[in-house]
Amino acid sequence: MLPQEAIPAGPAVLRLPVEGDADQIARACSDPGISRYVPFMPSPYTRDDALTWITKTVPEKWGDGGAYFVVADPATDEVLGAAGLQPRDRFGASDVGYWLAPWARGRGVATAAVRVLAERAFALGVTRISLLADVDNIPSQRVAFRSGFAHEGVLRGAGVPRGDTSSDVAVFGRLSTDPGDPITPFLPFFPGGSLTDGVVRLTPLTAADAGDHFALASVPDVTESHVPPRPPVYAANELVCRYARHRWLTGQRIDAAIRDERTGEFAGDIQLTGVVPDLGQAMLGYSLLPAFRGRGLVTRAVTLLVDWAFGQTPLRRIVAGTTTGNTASHRVLERAGFTREHLVRGLLPGPGGTRVDDLQWARTRD
């Protein structure tokens, strides 16, 4: 597919691997973060594994019509990672893949390698390149956006086997006709990973929050407020937590934990869902465990999230819905600067097949 020659790539250079790289490759691939996301990576990874990859696997990839390089430091020739392209299929499409050594991360190396491979491949007639990443591999998904690859969906169970199941894979793609400009996420992550006002802290949900998230959803009045109001299923709560950062990065929704700043305890959750970029609108939701109620934590959380959204995202309008009898939620919204707009009769599904009126609120950017 590509000539077997070194390719300059900004902070790196792509070149063919040599046997002298074996020790560095073995050291890099001993990192659990690599073996976790690269299918069929030996674990533990030895020098012999590296030599097999250099002398057998890489030549076979080139022989099949693909291309694979080590990514090296242009000044010292230190191995920083590896990157390559699969042979193009009958429609002229290919896949790009890469891994990066722990000591090379955070320097833009992977993005530079992916961009230069894509540009070289498109110049040789490749029509499309796919980039696949596990849904919880956020750094790789950020590389995709920075390399001009658009998010296209999720393949369930198509990734690295873990126990009795396989991981879900996020799909990104770039066409030869795409501009290739870096894609800015509609919903950026919190600066430093969280927001705090000194009393509450908001953090993205993770798989580690699944138990707390399920316990919250099982509280009777929280269950009743869900749409539809039915008992939670642990697997569904676990999925919400596991997918949270992927859905956040790809602009679908925000799911965050509300935590007690002093103790770090999980107190509740808060969401921005129903994101409509063309309208600049999203819908607010929140729940709190009974033990943390009556302290103003939800009002603080709502104010934190909405102020951040209006200051750091294109959102200009955030709406919220409540039942007519949920006076506690009405007070939260009023204190957080929301205005009551209108009543929609029979909008929400209620228990036993009933319909419930929805009292709608909104706050717009000043």
Secondary structure, DSSP 8 states (H G I E B T S, - for coil): ---SS-EEETTEEEE---GGGHHHHHHHHTSHHHHHHSTT--SS--HHHHHHIIIIIHHHHHHTT-EEEEEE-TTT--EEEEEEE----TTSEEEEEEEE-GGGTTSSHHHHHHHHHHHHHHHTT--EEEEEEETT-HHHHHHHHHTT-EEEEEETT-S-EETTEE--EEEEEEETTS-------SS---GGG-EE-SSEEEEE--GGGHHHHHHHHTSHHHHHHSSS-----HHHHHHHHHHHHHHHHTTS-EEEEEEETTT--EEEEEEEEEEETTTTEEEEEEEE-GGGTTSSHHHHHHHHHHHHHHHHSS--EEEEEE-TT-HHHHHHHHHTT-EEEEEEEEEEE-GGG-EEEEEEEEEE--
